[in-house]
Amino acid sequence: MKRSLSFWLLGTLLGGFLVAALRWLSPLPPPPSPALPAPTLLVLGASQVAGLPSPAFRRRLDQAFKLYQQGSVTRIIVSGGVGEGDLFSEGEIGVRYLRSQGVPVGILRAEEQSRTTYQNLRNSRPLIAGRVTLVTDSVHARRALSLALAEGLSADVSSVSFKAAPRYLLRETAALLMWRLFGYTGGRPAPRAHPRT
């Protein structure tokens, strides 16, 4: 009886904590997009399917293309490795897609080893000189920028809004909570203290 009561109390406390955390994080809007993007864009990976960008990935790539058309972008890095069971990396597919839109090959770089947002940032860092504008979706933007700043990048973020599925909202909210409370990056802990954004 005591054991089941303890489990019930623990479950109630954890459930209350999660509800409070969701209420704390979910109203936060994405960080404001810069009026003018940095010369370097970093498109954070999303899935590809049979050599084509998923709808989520295509939204990010289209946003990068839109920023490129403004005329100040001189480099676009597309970051993302090969998913389980896939034949192509997200970086490769993203670069192919942007080339098909007319972006010159000399501007494009692919980072093809990463599997998490933190790895996207860390593995792309050698390709970044100076300020960088992250390109992602509005749900992911706040965590991505916070991780980038903790990694020591001079970064801002340009995000694209869309109607996110509840599962994705929950996943990103939980990931942001784990990062803010425990420094959990999805891989290994970040080496520097993270700012709140």
Salt bridges, closest charged atoms under 4 A:
GLU90 OE2 - ARG115 NH1 3.95
GLU92 OE2 - ARG96 NH2 2.51
ASP137 OD2 - ARG60 NH2 2.77
GLU151 OE2 - ARG122 NE 3.20
GLU151 OE2 - ARG125 NH1 3.32
ASP156 OD2 - ARG131 NH1 2.37
GLU172 OE2 - ARG143 NH2 2.77
